[in-house]
Amino acid sequence: MSGTAISAKVTSQHLERKAVVYVRQSTDKQVQKNTESRRLQEGLVERARELGFRQVELVESDLGCSAGVGAARREGFDRLIASVAVGEVGIILSREVSRLVRTDKDWCRLMEVCQLFGTLIADEEQIYDLALTDDQLILGIKGTMSVVELKILHMRMVAGMEAKARRGELVRMLAPGYVYDGDGKIVKDPDRRVAEAMELVFRKFREIGSVRQTLLWFRSSGVELPVNKSVGGKMRIVWRAPTLCFVRSVLGNAFYAGAYLWGRRPQEKAVVDGRLVKRTARQHRAEECRVCIRDHHEPYIEWDRFQEVQRMIEENNTQRGSDEVSGAVREGQGLLAGLLRCGRCGRKLHVRYWGKKGTSARYACVGDFSEGGNYCLSFGGAIVDRRFGEELLKVLSPLGMEASLAAAERLEQEGEQRREAMRRQREQTEYAARKAFEQYDEVDARNRLVASELERRWNEKLEEVQRLKAALSEEEQKRRVVSEEEREEILALGEQVAAVWQSPRAPASLRKRIIRTVIEEVIVDLDAEDKTLTFTIRWKGGSHTRFEMLKPAGAAAQRTSVDDVEIIRRMAARYGDDMIARVLNMLGRKTGKGNRWTMLRVATARKRAGIAGQNRTKEDPATLTVVAAAREYGVSTSTIKRLAASGVLSKEQAAPWAPWEIGRADMESEAVQRIIQKLKQTGKLNLEGDGLGAQKTLFPPAQGDSNGR
């Protein structure tokens, strides 16, 4: 196109507005490597000035951003569209249309806005006025070619990668523990420290059964693991304390099982907030990947054991909300947590802890409770766990001797893995120290600027070697050698599996691991009529056994009886919790859980029933007990009891075996006082009234007495 035709398209109205030069490259790598492309795009600024534009804006905020389908939002492009829509832009310059757009949606939006507000579009060759049909047609063809071009390039690249992947040759970065040999094949790292460290990760997980607990073992033992790190632009192995993410990635990487996978986490397109975006899909199983080559290279773990590790990790993951997982072994007292399944609705039973210390387990199936229904079933865990332990011991007792032998062997090897890792670390550090010395030895001693630095590095390595030797020596001293007496004691325990299982020193987590080792699942059902629980045990290997037991009494059955509450209510106004507990025990009463009454238990029952009271008995001056009345009026307790039995003295009693309550006013009555006075004078208790003179005296009258005494 001639310069006259170009000038005719650029009018004074366009020159009054600004020119925008749009610069874009698709990836950060292109920005860093393809500097010439960026320079050519920025050169359009001079062309805009040659066309007569005084105000030229350079938009570079989209450098490193893709314009393809599902790519992230381009801030520079959105700002450009907004400027055109307010009539600020006279011309948009881009070296080629593909820099502006790569999707039909963006292209149509740009052309519509530019046509509406009279904005020109220019590339390396021409200037296009969208008000002209020919220019609009040419731009439409170029835009369509830009979109198709991206799709073709993407298809070619994916096809090439897949072809290489099907040969097992597309490996972007080898996992720690693998290297290429001289023939370009993937082999285990010849560094024994690296290889043994990666094997140790899988060995400890299968022993512990939890990703986090495996991480904690490495952390507490001070054992480092090899990781890939970019050093000077090259990937190298460095030793670091492991993280949870690294341990999980190693355990889930099928590459360590000798398998080559490609397409395990493909990209997918989804609509989010009205926009089409790209995101990484969930990780597929090995069998679901587009390429899966078994026995591709030497493994660190066999394929069957790797599959077992994946099942263990899935069973420990309760965050996904799956009803099939059992969860990791924890310290709670509920031995069957994660193993019980409801025989009515098929749901997993949950365990809840309650009680004063929060350690009493209770199993429950929620049923359709969340939807306004009811729980399927629930029962206490302590009695069920004990009964279940009895069934388990029937199976495990014959294997006790084998377990004892394994325990003795493991006790002797305790800490050996940690010591072996420390030995490898010491050997590697000694090698680094020798290498540092060789560098120091080769330098000219007169060049102190270099020699002093190399000497410092050598000394640091020597200090690290000494530290590792001291730590290893300390670990060697901790080595436990099982004596013959200890071995015989361990073997004797194998014959007493029940005693070991029931020992308070056996942690709940250990019992849970034993249970999960031999049991797949337990299905439980409840007969509502006779309150019987039926347990069906699915053992590892496919065997099934059943047993029944009465449902443990619930909280309602363990409440304080109505009669006991009534006794507590009658006595609480006058007596303390200590006296109430004594009376209840004398009556042979028990708590709801079948325990003897104590002051604390009486106080708890009283508070639950809303009865006011006190810990100790209050003194009431107007009321006396038998002992207090006898002491105060100088008579025996039997006299007080006989007075009360004859009806002369009134008394009250809150409950059988409760103290008698005698009113002081009753003791001060004329009838009672007259009897007491006669008793003191004659030594006889006359409960008939005043006819005491007709009775013969116990002692004859003395001679010479004027009254005949």
Buried (B, 14 or more C-beta within 10 A) or exposed (E): EEEEEEEEBBEEEBBEBBBBBBBBBBEEEBBEEEEEBBEEBBEBBEBBEEBEBEBBBBBBBBBBBBBBBBBEEBEBBEBBBEBBBEEBBBBBBBBEBBBBBBBEEBBEBBBEBBBEBBBBBBBBEBBBBBEEEEBBEEBBEBBEEBBEEBEEEEEEEEEEBBEBBBEBEBBEEBBBBBBEEEEEEBEBBEBBBBBBBBBBBBBBBBEBBBBEBBBEBBEEBEBBBBBEEEEEEEEEBEBEEBBEEBBBEBBBBBBBBBBBBBBBEEEEEEEEEEEEBBEEEEEBEBEEBEBBBEEBBEBBBEBEEBBEBBEBBEBBBEEEEEEEBBBBBBEBBBBBBBBBBBBBEEBBBBBBBEEEEEBBBBBBBBBEEEEEEEEBBBBBBBBBBEBBBEBBBEBBBEEBBEBBBEBBEEBBEEEEBBBBBBBBBBBBBBEBBEEBBEBBEEBEEEEEEBBEEBBEBBEEBBEBBEEBBEBBEEBEEEEEEBEEEBBEEBBEBBEBBBEBBBEEEEEBBEBBBBBBEBBBBBBBBBEEEEBEBBBBBBBEEEEEEEBEBEBBBEEEEEBBEEEBBEBBBBBBEBBBBBBBBBBBBEBEBBBBEEEEBBBEBBBBBBEEBEBEBBEEBEEEEEBBBBEBBBEEBEBEBEBBBBBBEEEBBBBEEBBEBBBBBBBBEBBEBEEBEBBBEBBEEEEEBBEEEEEBEEEEEEEEEEEEEEEEE
